[in-house]
Amino acid sequence: MSAMNELARCAALGVALGFFAAAARAQAPAAAPEVLSLRHAVSEAVLRHPVRLRAGHEAAAAGFQRDAAEWGRFPTLTVDAAPRVAGGDTPSGTPTTTVRLEQPLWAGGRIDASIDAARSQLSAAESAETETRQRLAERASLAFVGWMHALERVEIARAGAAQLAELVRYVRRRESEGVASPADVAIATARHGNVLSLATALRGALERARAELEAVTLISSFRSGVPVSVPAYPERGDAQVEKEYLDNSPLIAQRRAEAEAARGQAAVRRGQMLPRVALRLEHLSGQSAALGAGNESRASVVLQFTPEAGLASYSGYQAAGSRVEAAAAQLDADDNELRLRARTHWADYAATRAQVGEIEPQVTALDAAARSFMRQFEAGRKSWLEVLNTHRELVDARISLSQARTARDQAALRLMVNAGAFWPWLETLPR
C-alpha cells in the first residue's frame, strides 16, 4: 500500500513539474534569431519594451475607471447595524438593522460628466499607448538602419585597409628591387595605419549602434541583419507634410482627449455645488422597545446637499476651469511642436538626399582615378604619394557616402512613421 502511495505522489509531482515547465515556456520570450530583420526588430520593440507595457497597463486602468464611473448611474446599497443599547448594568432593547437602497434621480450633471471624463481619459490613455508604439517603432527602425550602415562602414574600412596593405607589400617589393625608396614604404605604412585606426573607431561606433538596437528591441543574440532598402519619400511641400503629421499623430489625439477629460472634470466640480435628488428605499428591523419593536419599510424622495467648508466647492470649480485652459494650451504647444518637427524632418531628408546625390559621383570618379593612377605610376607619370592619396580619399568618400545614406534613410523613416506610411511598408518586408 505504501508503494502505491509513493507511486501516486511521484506521478502527481511529475504532472506538477510538467505544468510548471509549460507555464515557463509560455512566459519565456521567443528565441532570438541570429539574423535580425527590421520587421522582427520593430515587432519585438513594440511588444516587449517596458515603456509600451506600462502604457498598456495605464490604458487598462483607465478602462476600469470608466467602468467605475458608469456604475454611478446604478443604485447604492447601504446596511447599518447597531448593537443593543445598554442601560446601566443591564442591556436593553434589540439590535437595529437598516437596509437602504438609494437610486439617484438628479445629480446636477455630475454623474454624466464623470462618465464623459472617464471615457475621455480612456481615449487619452489609448492614444498614449499608440504614441508609445509609434515612438518605439521609430527608435527601432532608426537603430536597425544605423546598425546596418555601421556594419557597412566597418567593411569599407576593412577593404580599404586590405588595399593599402597590398600597396605596402607592393612598394616593399619595389624597395627590395631598388626602384623605391624607404620613404615610400614609410608613407604607405603610415597611410595603412591611419586606415586601421579609422576601422577601430568605426568598430566602436558599430558597438554603440548595436547597444542602442539591443536596448530598444531587448534582443542580444543576433549576429547579422537582413539588408533593407528604404524607399524614397515622395515629394511634398511643408504644408502637406505638416498636415500628414497632424492627421496621423496619436499625441495630438491624446491632448484633445485630455482637454475633453478636463472639461468633464470641470462639469463634475460644477455639479458638486448643486444638490442631489434621489429615491430612497429603507427597511428598518429590530427597533428598541422604547421606539416600538418591529419592522418598517418606507420609500421617499430625498434632497441631499453637502457643502464643503467655506467656498471650497467654488474654488475647486475654478481650479478645474484652469486645468481646462492648461489642457488647451498644452494642445496648442504640441501642435506647434509637431509642425516644427514635420518641417525639420522634411528639411533633413531633402538635404541628405541631395548630399547622397552629390557624393555618389565623387566615389565613382575616385574609384576610376585610383585604378588609373596606379597604372600611370607604373608608367612613371604619377608619384607614389598621389596613388596613396587617391586610395585614402576613396576610402573617406565611401564612408561619407555611407554616412549620408544613413542620414537619408533615417530621415525617410521618420517621415514614414509620423505620416502613417511606415506600417503598410513594414508588412511587405520579410520577417
N, C-alpha and C positions, 0 to 999 in steps of 0.2 A: 504493500500500500504506500509506504514511504517512497519507494522508487517511482510509483506512478505520480505522486505529488511533485517529486523533484523534476520529473519529465515535463509535467504541466507548467511548473514555474519556468523552466528553461524555454519552453515554447512561447510562453507569454512574454518573456524577456526578449526573445528573438523577434516577435511581432512588434514590440515597442521600439526596439532598435531600428527595425525596418521603417516604421512610421517616422522616427526622428531623422533618419537618413533621407527619406523622401522629402520631408519638410525642409531640410538643409539644402537639398538640391534645388528645390523650388525657389528658395530665397536667395541662393547664391547667384551672382551675376553671370551672364553668359561668357564663355571662354573668349578671350580677346584674340583677334586674328593676328597673324604675323604680317599680313599685307593689309594695310588700312585704306579704306576708301573714304571719300568725302561724305558720301551718304551715310555710312556707318558712323563716322565721327560725329556728324550732326545729330543723328538719332540717339547716340549714347549721351551726348551733352544735354539734349532736351529731356531725356527720360530719367537720367540718373543724377544729375547735378543737384547738390543740396539746395541751391537757391530756387530751382524750379520746384523741388519737393516742398519747400517752405511756402511758396506761393500757392501750390495746390492745397495745402492744409489751411491756409488763410481763406481760400475760396470755399472750402468745405465748412469752415467755421461760420462764414458769412451766410451760407445756406441754412445752417441750423438757427442762426439768429433771425433769419427771415421767417422760418417756421415758428419760432417762439413769438415773433410779433403777430403772426396771423392767428395764433391761439388767443390773442387778446379779444377777439370777437365772441369767444365762447364763454359760457357761464363759469363762475368761480365757486368752488365748494369750500366751505369753512365749517369746521367742527370744533366747538368749545365744550370742554368737560371740566366741571368744578367739583371738588370733593364735598363731603358733608360739612356743614357748618358746626363748629364746636361751641357749645355754650357752657362755660365753667369747666367742670371736670367731666361732663357727660356730653358726647357729641349728639347733635340733634339734626333733624331734617334728613333728606336723602340727597345723593349726588345729582347734580344738574347737568344735563347734556343739551346743547343747542346745535342743531344742524342747519346751516344756512346755505342757500343756493342763490347766487346773485348774477343776474344777466344784465349787462349794460345796454341801455336803450339809446342814450345820447351822451357823448363824452367830449363835446366841443371839438370834434375832429381829430383828437389826439390818437385814436386807435388807427384810423385810416392813414394818418400822417406817419405814424411809426411803422406801419406796414410798407408804405411807399419808401420811407427812408431805408428800411432794411432791404427792400428789393434793389434800391439804387446802390447800396453798399455791396450787395452780391454782384451786381453788374460791374462795379468798380473792381472788386476782387478778381472776377473772371478776366476782365481786361488787363489787370496787373499780371495775372498768370500768363496771358497771351503775350504781353510785353516782355516778360521774362524769357519765354520760349524764343521770341524773336531776337532778343539780345544774345542769348546763348547760341542760337544758330549763327548769328553774325560773328560772334567770337570764334566759334569752332571752325567756320569756313575760312575766316581770315587766318587763323592759326594753321590750318591744314595747308592752305596755299603758301603761306610764308615758310612752313617747314619743307614743303616740296621744292620750292625755289632755292631754299638754303642748301638742300641736298645737291641741287643742280650747280650752285656756285662752288661747292666743295669739289665736285667732279671737274669743273672748269679749271680750278686752281691745280688740281692733281694732274690734269692733262697738260697744262702749261708748264708745271714743274718737270714732267716727263720729257717734254720737248726741249726744255732748257738743259736737262741732264744729258740728253742726246747731243746737244750742241757742245756741252762741256767735254764729252768724250771725243767729239769730232775735232775740237780745237786742240785737245791734248795729243791726239794722233798727229795733227799737223805740227805741233811743237816738237814731238819726237822725230819728225821728219825734217825739222829745221826750217819750216816755212811759216811758223807762227811764233810770236814772242811770248814770254811768261806773262806779260801784261795782259795779253788777250785771254789767257787762261784765267788770270785773276779776275778780270772783268766778268767773264762768263760764269765763274763760280759765285761771284757776288750777286749777279742777277738771279742765279738759281737759288741762292739763299734767301733773297728777297721774296721770291715766289713761294718758297717753303714757309716763310714767316706769314705770308698772306694766307696760305692754306690753313695754317694753325689758327689764325684769327677767324677765318670763316668756319672752321670746325667749332670754335667757341660759340659763334652766332648760331650754328646749327643746333647745338645742345640747348641754347636758350629757347630757340623756336620749338624744339621738341618738348622742353619742360612746359612751355605755355600750352602746347597742344594736349599734353598729358593732364594738365591742371583742369582744363575745361571739359575734356572727354572722359576723364577718370580711367583711361586705358594706358597701360605702360609696357605691354609686351610686343608691340608692333615693331617690325624691322624696316619695312619699306611701305610705300604708298602707291595707290593706283593713280597714274597721271590724269589730270583733269584739264580740260580746255574751257576756260571761262568765256562765254560768248560776249561779243561786243555789245555794249548797251546802245540802244537806238538813240538817234539824235533827238535831243529835247531842248526846249528853252527853260530858263529859270522858272518861269511861271508854271509850266507844265510839270516840272519836277516837284515844285512845292505842292501842287495840287495832289500829285500821286502820293507824296509823303503824308499829307494831311488825311487823305481818304483811307489810307492803309495803316494809320498809326493807332495801335492799342493804347498808347499813353494818352492821346487826346480823348479817346473814348472813356478811359479811366477818369480823367479830370472832369469830363462832363457828367459822368455818373456821380462822382464825389460832390459836384456842385448841386445835383439833384438831391443827394442824400442830405446835404447841409440845409437845403430849403425844407426838406421833410422834417429835420430836427427842429428847425425854427417853428414850423407849424405845430409840432408836438409841444414846444415850450409855450406857444400861444394858447394852445388848448388847456394846458395845465393851469392857466389863470382863470379858467371858466369852471363852473360846477358840473357835476356829473348827474345823470338821471339813470336809475337802474331799477329793475324789477327784482324784488327780494322775496324769496320763499323761505320760511323758517319753520322748524319743528322743534319744540321745547318739550323735554321729558324729565320726570323726576324732580319737580319743584319742591321746595321746602314746605313743610306743613303750614307755616305762617302765611305763605303766599298762596297756598292751595295746591294740594298734590294733584298729580295727573299729567296728562299730555296736552299739548296745544300746538296747532298748526295755523299759520297765518301767511297771507300774501299782502305785499304792499309795494307801492312805488315810492322810492326814496330819492331825495335830493341830497347830494354829497358835495361838500366844498371844504377843502383843507388848504387854507392859505399858508404860504411859507412866512418865515419871520420877516417883518417889515415889507420892503419892496423887493425881496429876493426873487420872486417869480418874474417881476418885470425886468430885473437886472439879468436874469437868466435868458429871458427872451431877447434882450439887447445883445447879449453875448452870442446867441445863436445867429442873430442877424449879421453880426460882424464876421462870423465864420462863413456865412454865405458870400459876403463880399471878398473874404480871403480866398475862398474856393474859386470865385470868378477871376480874381487877379492871378491865381496860380494857373488857371486855364489859359489866360492871355499870355502869361510868361512862357509856358510850354509851347504854345502855338508859335510865338516869336522865335523860340529856340529851335523848334523843328524847321521853320522856314530857313533859318540861318544854316542849320545842318544840311538841308537839301541843297542850298546854293554852294556850300563848301564841298560837299561830296561831288557835285557835278563839276565844279571847277577843278578839283583834284583829278577826276577822271579825264577831263579834257586835256589837262596839262600833261599827265603821264602818258596818255595815248599819243600825244604829239611828240613827247620825248622818245618813246619807243620807235616811232616812225623816223626820227632823226638819227638814232643810234644804229639802227639796223643797217643802213648803207655804209656807215663807218666800219662796222665789223666785217662786212663783205669786202670793202676796199682794203682794210688792213690784212685780212687773210690772204688776198691775192698779192698784196705788197710783200708780205713775209716770204711767200714762195718765190716771188720774183727777185727779191733782194738776195736770197740765198744763192740763186743761180748767178746773179750779177757779181756776188762776192767771189764765187769760184772762178768767174771770168776776169776778176780783177777790177771791176768797175764800181764796186761798193765796198765800204770799210766794214770791218768786223763789228765795230760799235753800232753802225747803222742796222746791221742784222739783229743784234741783241735788242736794240731799242724798239725795233718793229715788233719783235716777238712779245716783249713786255707790254707794249701798247695794245697788242691784240688781246692779251690776257685781261688787261684792265677794261678794254672795251666790251669784251664778252661778259665780264662781271657787271659792268654798268648796265648792259642791256638786260641781264637777268634781274637786277635790282629794279630797273624801270618796269619790266614786265610784272614783277611782284606788286609794285605800287599800282600799276594799271589794273591788274586782276582784282586786287583787294578793293580798289575804288569801285570797280564794276559790281563786285559782290555787295558792297554797302548799298549801292543804288538798287540792286535787285531785291535785297532783303527788305529795305524800307519802302520800296514802291510796290511790293506784292508779287514780283515776278520770280522770286527765288524758289518757292516750294514747288511750283509746276516744273521748273527746270530740274530741280533736285530729283524728282521722281523718275526722270529719264536716265539718270546715271546708274551705273552698276552698283550693287550692294557690296 
